Amino acid sequence: MSQDVDIGITEGKRHEISQGLSRLLADSYTLYLKTHYYHWNVTGPMFQTLHLMFEQHYMELALAVDQIAERIRALGFPAPGSYAAYSRLSSITEDEGVPPAEAMVRQLVRDHEAVARTARSVFPVVDEVHDAPTADLLTQRMLIHEKTAWMLRSLDA
């Protein structure tokens, strides 16, 4: 049984928002995978600090992808869930090989900033239709990614 979604936002605008959230989901999942990969493979004098920090980051991202996907579903559209879809939608690039710890930190700064930009890019249509739940989700994601980028940048000081 399928029912129409009638939450006060047209189907076209809900679709537009869900497309932006799909890009955010793809970025977030790809960043989750990369951060988990770094957690497993980091070495060097900062091993303990980075290993634990990366674990905190990927655990937070694991929760975030669920929230983003559920918002897409609440808007009435399927959430993407394949590596092929994420590869097509994501602005985050994957690594070939294992970079040194310092390069991992620099790459994660760039990636967290990219996810924040993706979240920010969805705001115009969200604001236009007064979609407060999505605006709240986007604000929380930007806050987390901007703070994480700042903390990672601080390691390189």
ABEGO torsion letter per residue (X at the ends): XBBBBBAGBBAAAAAAAAAAAAAAAAAAAAAAAAAAAAAAABBEAAAAAAAAAAAAAAAAAAAAAAAAAAAAAAAGBBBBABAAAAAAABABBBBBEBBBAAAAAAAAAAAAAAAAAAAAAAAAAAAAAGBAAAAAAAAAAAAAAAAAAAAAAAAAX
